[in-house]
């Protein structure tokens, strides 16, 4: 298969690209940094720049007959109080987490439509299903991608193109080093510091990226997809159905305790 993966310079994206490259697939990694690997080819690309996206896909199609799979992995985290977040920070986050992924889908769809076959997997977060304290805009950006995924599934179904979101729990990566941390004003500082420490501890205790790759490999063997898949530790995944089952205030109090806010 010919597979395009975004955000392959580090973390999950790099692990995915190497994993599928080792399996013998033709893998192209799109990231701003040029990463050398024996298992995949990097095409330096800023996916928030649509011209760069179009040029990257055109370059791939010079040597590859088809594009079989797109994995939209590129994204960024952002932490801080809603009140303190600036317009510039919010737009930058949504440009990468939402607009960049949409531009990637738009770039590969003509090829997939021509061959009447293709799979697009958008990496989302379990946090997209709920507004998390001091991660409000990150949750919102991923939730927006979820809804776009649901919509595009209807639109591209006549051409046998499958699209889904994979909601990940905490994965053991260096995401803490790459998060945008907004200014946190004094009223929120004590609570933020406590939750931020918990957040980083969860990442340190997270699932290995190789396990994500193995899970995605199984997904790619499925003939048809659901709109949403969830992967991570049970304690994180269970929060999704609980939100819809439990009374709202009860669930909110449960999340407060989980985040050690009480």
C-alpha positions in Angstrom: 0.0 0.0 0.0 1.0 3.6 -0.5 0.5 5.4 2.9 0.8 9.1 3.7 1.3 10.0 7.3 1.5 13.6 8.6 3.5 14.7 11.6 6.2 12.1 11.3 9.2 13.9 12.8 8.6 12.5 16.3 6.3 10.5 18.5 3.3 8.6 17.2 3.8 9.8 13.6 7.4 8.6 13.4 6.5 5.3 15.1 3.7 4.7 12.6 5.9 5.6 9.6 8.7 3.2 10.6 6.2 0.5 11.6 4.4 0.4 8.2 7.7 1.0 6.3 9.2 -2.1 8.0 6.1 -4.0 6.8 7.0 -3.3 3.2 4.5 -0.5 2.5 5.5 2.6 0.5 5.3 5.3 3.2 5.6 9.0 2.8 6.0 11.2 5.9 4.9 14.8 5.8 6.4 17.0 8.5 8.1 20.4 8.7 11.3 18.8 9.7 13.2 16.6 7.3 13.6 13.2 9.1 16.0 10.6 7.7 14.8 7.0 7.9 15.5 3.8 6.1 11.8 2.9 6.2 10.0 6.0 4.9 10.5 9.1 2.8 10.0 12.5 4.3 8.6 15.3 2.2 9.1 18.5 4.2 5.6 20.0 4.4 3.7 22.5 6.5 0.2 21.1 6.3 -1.3 24.5 7.2 0.0 25.8 3.9 -2.3 24.4 1.2 0.1 25.0 -1.6 2.8 22.9 0.2 0.2 20.2 0.7 -0.8 20.1 -3.0 2.8 20.0 -4.1 3.6 17.1 -1.7 0.7 15.0 -2.9 1.6 15.8 -6.5 5.2 14.7 -5.9 4.0 11.4 -4.4 1.8 10.7 -7.4 4.8 11.1 -9.7 6.1 7.7 -8.5 3.0 6.1 -7.0 0.0 4.9 -9.0 -2.4 5.4 -6.1 -2.7 6.7 -2.6 -4.3 4.0 -0.5 -4.2 5.4 3.0 -3.9 8.9 4.6 -3.2 9.0 8.3 -3.8 12.6 9.6 -1.6 12.5 12.7 -0.1 16.0 12.7 -1.4 18.1 15.6 -0.4 20.1 18.6 -1.5 20.3 22.2 -2.4 23.4 24.0 -2.9 24.0 27.8 -4.1 26.9 29.8 -7.2 28.6 31.0 -9.9 29.5 28.5 -9.9 33.1 29.8 -6.1 33.5 29.2 -5.9 32.1 25.7 -5.3 34.6 22.9 -6.9 34.8 19.5 -3.5 34.1 17.9 -3.0 30.9 20.0 -6.5 29.6 19.2 -6.2 30.2 15.5 -2.8 28.6 15.3 -4.2 25.5 17.1 -7.2 25.2 14.9 -5.2 25.8 11.7 -3.1 22.7 12.5 -5.5 20.4 14.2 -8.5 21.1 11.9 -7.6 23.0 8.8 -4.4 21.1 8.1 -6.2 17.8 8.3 -9.0 19.0 6.0 -6.5 20.2 3.4 -4.8 16.8 3.5 -8.1 15.1 2.9 -9.0 17.4 0.0 -5.6 16.8 -1.6 -5.8 13.0 -1.6 -9.5 12.6 -2.4 -9.3 13.1 -6.2 -6.8 10.2 -6.4 -8.9 8.0 -4.1 -12.1 8.9 -6.0 -10.5 7.9 -9.3 -9.6 4.5 -8.1 -12.9 4.2 -6.1 -11.0 3.1 -3.1 -9.2 4.6 -0.1 -8.9 5.0 3.6 -8.5 8.2 5.7 -7.8 7.9 9.4 -7.9 11.1 11.4 -6.1 10.9 14.8 -8.2 12.4 17.4 -8.3 12.2 21.2 -10.6 10.8 23.9 -10.4 14.3 25.2 -12.4 15.4 22.1 -15.5 13.9 23.7 -15.5 16.1 26.7 -14.3 19.6 27.7 -11.3 19.0 30.0 -10.1 21.7 32.4 -7.2 23.7 31.0 -7.4 21.8 27.7 -10.6 23.4 26.4 -9.4 24.6 23.1 -7.5 21.4 22.4 -10.6 19.4 23.1 -12.6 21.8 20.9 -10.2 21.5 17.9 -10.3 17.7 18.0 -14.0 17.7 18.5 -14.3 19.9 15.3 -12.3 17.3 13.4 -14.5 14.5 14.7 -17.6 16.3 13.3 -16.0 17.0 9.9 -15.1 13.3 9.8 -18.7 12.3 10.4 -19.8 14.6 7.6 -17.3 13.6 5.0 -18.1 9.9 5.6 -21.5 10.5 4.0 -20.0 12.6 1.2 -17.3 10.2 -0.1 -19.2 6.9 0.5 -20.3 6.5 -3.2 -16.6 6.0 -4.1 -15.9 3.3 -1.5 -13.7 5.7 0.6 -13.7 4.9 4.3 -13.0 7.7 6.8 -12.8 7.4 10.6 -11.4 9.1 13.7 -9.2 7.2 16.1 -9.5 8.7 19.6 -6.4 8.1 21.5 -5.8 8.2 25.3 -2.5 9.2 26.7 0.4 7.9 24.6 4.0 7.8 25.9 5.6 10.5 23.8 7.4 13.8 24.2 4.1 15.8 23.7 4.7 17.8 26.9 7.8 19.4 25.3 5.8 20.4 22.2 2.5 21.7 23.8 1.6 25.3 23.6 1.3 26.6 27.1 -0.6 29.8 27.3 -0.1 32.4 29.9 -1.8 31.3 33.1 -3.1 34.1 35.3 -2.8 34.2 39.1 -6.4 33.1 39.9 -5.9 29.8 38.0 -2.3 29.1 38.8 -2.6 26.8 41.8 -5.2 24.6 40.2 -3.4 24.6 36.8 -0.1 23.5 38.3 -1.7 20.6 40.0 -3.6 19.5 36.9 -0.6 20.0 34.6 1.5 17.7 36.8 -1.2 15.0 36.7 -1.5 15.5 32.9 2.2 14.9 32.4 2.2 11.9 34.8 -0.5 10.3 32.7 1.6 10.7 29.5 4.6 9.2 31.2 2.4 6.2 32.1 0.8 6.1 28.7 0.5 3.5 26.0 3.5 2.8 23.8 3.3 4.3 20.2 4.1 0.8 18.8 0.8 -0.5 20.3 -1.0 2.3 18.4 0.6 1.2 15.2 -0.4 -2.4 15.7 -4.0 -1.3 16.4 -4.1 0.8 13.2 -2.7 -2.1 11.2 -5.7 -4.2 12.3 -8.1 -1.3 11.4 -6.7 -1.2 7.9 -7.6 -4.8 7.3 -11.3 -4.1 8.0 -13.4 -3.8 4.9 -15.7 -1.1 6.4 -15.2 1.3 9.3 -17.3 2.9 12.0 -17.0 6.6 12.4 -15.2 6.4 15.7 -12.7 4.1 17.4 -11.1 4.4 20.8 -7.7 3.2 21.9 -6.1 3.7 25.3 -6.2 2.6 28.9 -9.6 1.4 30.2 -9.8 4.2 32.8 -9.7 6.8 30.0 -11.9 5.1 27.5 -14.7 4.5 30.0 -15.1 8.2 30.4 -16.8 8.4 27.0 -19.8 6.2 27.6 -20.1 7.4 31.2 -20.6 10.9 29.9 -23.8 9.9 28.1 -25.0 7.4 30.8 -24.6 9.4 34.0 -26.5 12.5 35.0 -24.5 15.6 33.9 -23.7 17.0 37.3 -22.7 13.6 38.6 -20.4 13.1 35.7 -18.9 16.5 36.2 -18.2 15.8 39.8 -16.6 12.5 38.8 -14.3 14.4 36.4 -13.4 16.9 39.1 -12.2 14.0 41.3 -10.3 12.4 38.4 -8.5 15.7 37.9 -8.0 16.1 41.7 -9.9 19.4 41.7 -11.8 18.7 44.9 
